[in-house]
Amino acid sequence: MCCGPSQPVAPPAPTCGCGCGCGPSASFRRQFLTKEERVQILKDYLADVRNEAAAVEQAVAQLEAEE
């Protein structure tokens, strides 16, 4: 059962009638990432981590300079 009181209800859609988006007419969507998509996500994450590390190093340098 896809519908229940704990499930948020989306705006009414022509599916099972309750508006949750399930049912026989729900459109098919991939539920996995391709290898290329996973690689790109990890590269983006690595860039974010490097930027964060650079910001932390800069904050440490500023604090050390104040002493």
Secondary structure, DSSP 8 states (H G I E B T S, - for coil): ----TTS---S--SSSSSSSS-STT------S--HHHHHHHHHHHHHHHHHHHHHHHHHHHHHHHH-
